[in-house]
Amino acid sequence: MQITFSQSAVRRLTPYLTGGTKRLKLLHDTEGCGCVVSGVPALQLIEEPSVDDKLAHGDPLPFYYEPRHEVYYEPELKVDYNEEQSSFSLKSDSQIYTLHLRFLSSSNPVV
């Protein structure tokens, strides 16, 4: 899995990652969805990866993800940040996953 982060997304995320205490994770959030197929993507700040997390080298930001959820996404993704709407988006060349990608610090929304 590869994610290319736009310049605006990098500007928005960098302050949260400065200092090296937080890491970025692409989360396939199934909380309250009923089943894993109904999950929604989210960006999450984590302090430590879990045993299920795999490190991916995004461009330019590294991120973690759970390989078991990789099947729900295309191999090459893009994360952008719309400053006017204060919203992240997750897309690929063939589809839009969400124009309102949640950004979580632990279990609390940041954006």
C-alpha positions as CSV (number, residue, x, y, z in Angstrom):
1,M,0.0,0.0,0.0
2,Q,1.3,3.5,-1.0
3,I,-0.1,6.9,0.0
4,T,1.0,10.1,-1.6
5,F,0.2,13.1,0.7
6,S,-0.4,16.4,-1.0
7,Q,1.5,19.5,0.1
8,S,-1.5,20.8,1.9
9,A,-2.0,17.5,3.7
10,V,1.6,17.5,4.8
11,R,1.4,21.1,6.1
12,R,-1.7,20.1,8.1
13,L,-0.3,16.9,9.5
14,T,3.3,17.9,10.2
15,P,2.6,19.8,13.5
16,Y,1.1,16.7,15.0
17,L,4.1,14.5,14.0
18,T,6.8,16.9,15.1
19,G,8.8,15.6,18.0
20,G,8.6,11.9,17.0
21,T,6.1,10.9,19.7
22,K,3.2,10.4,17.3
23,R,2.8,8.3,14.2
24,L,0.2,8.3,11.5
25,K,-2.1,5.3,10.8
26,L,-4.6,4.7,8.0
27,L,-7.4,3.2,10.1
28,H,-10.2,1.1,8.7
29,D,-12.7,2.1,11.3
30,T,-15.5,-0.4,11.9
31,E,-16.7,1.0,15.2
32,G,-20.5,0.9,15.2
33,C,-20.7,-0.3,11.5
34,G,-21.9,-3.8,12.2
35,C,-19.3,-5.6,10.1
36,V,-15.8,-5.0,8.7
37,V,-17.0,-4.6,5.1
38,S,-19.0,-1.5,6.2
39,G,-15.9,0.2,7.7
40,V,-14.8,3.7,6.9
41,P,-11.3,5.0,6.5
42,A,-9.8,7.5,8.9
43,L,-6.3,8.9,9.7
44,Q,-5.3,8.3,13.3
45,L,-2.4,9.5,15.4
46,I,-0.9,6.7,17.4
47,E,1.9,6.6,19.9
48,E,2.9,3.0,19.2
49,P,1.9,0.6,16.5
50,S,0.0,-2.5,17.5
51,V,1.3,-6.0,16.7
52,D,-1.1,-6.1,13.7
53,D,0.2,-2.8,12.2
54,K,2.6,-2.7,9.2
55,L,4.8,0.3,8.4
56,A,4.4,1.7,4.9
57,H,6.6,4.3,3.3
58,G,4.2,7.0,2.1
59,D,5.3,10.0,0.1
60,P,6.6,12.0,2.0
61,L,5.1,10.7,5.3
62,P,5.4,7.1,6.6
63,F,2.2,5.6,8.0
64,Y,0.9,2.4,9.5
65,Y,-2.0,0.2,8.5
66,E,-3.4,-3.2,9.2
67,P,-2.7,-5.5,6.3
68,R,-6.0,-7.4,6.8
69,H,-7.8,-4.3,5.7
70,E,-5.7,-3.7,2.6
71,V,-8.2,-5.6,0.5
72,Y,-10.7,-2.6,0.8
73,Y,-8.3,-0.1,-0.8
74,E,-6.4,0.2,-4.1
75,P,-2.6,-0.2,-3.9
76,E,-1.9,3.6,-4.6
77,L,-3.9,6.2,-2.7
78,K,-3.8,9.9,-2.3
79,V,-4.5,12.0,0.8
80,D,-5.3,15.7,0.3
81,Y,-6.4,18.5,2.6
82,N,-8.9,21.2,1.6
83,E,-8.2,24.3,3.7
84,E,-11.4,26.0,2.8
85,Q,-13.5,23.1,4.1
86,S,-11.0,22.0,6.8
87,S,-11.3,18.5,5.5
88,F,-9.0,15.6,4.4
89,S,-9.9,13.4,1.4
90,L,-8.8,9.9,0.4
91,K,-8.8,9.1,-3.3
92,S,-7.2,6.8,-5.9
93,D,-6.9,7.3,-9.6
94,S,-10.2,5.4,-10.1
95,Q,-12.4,6.4,-7.1
96,I,-13.0,8.7,-4.2
97,Y,-13.2,6.9,-0.9
98,T,-14.2,9.9,1.1
99,L,-14.1,13.7,0.8
100,H,-14.4,13.9,4.6
101,L,-11.6,11.7,5.9
102,R,-11.7,11.8,9.7
103,F,-8.5,12.7,11.6
104,L,-8.3,11.1,15.0
105,S,-6.1,11.6,18.0
106,S,-6.6,8.4,20.0
107,S,-10.4,8.2,19.8
108,N,-11.1,11.9,19.6
109,P,-11.6,13.8,16.3
110,V,-8.9,16.5,15.7
111,V,-10.5,18.2,12.7
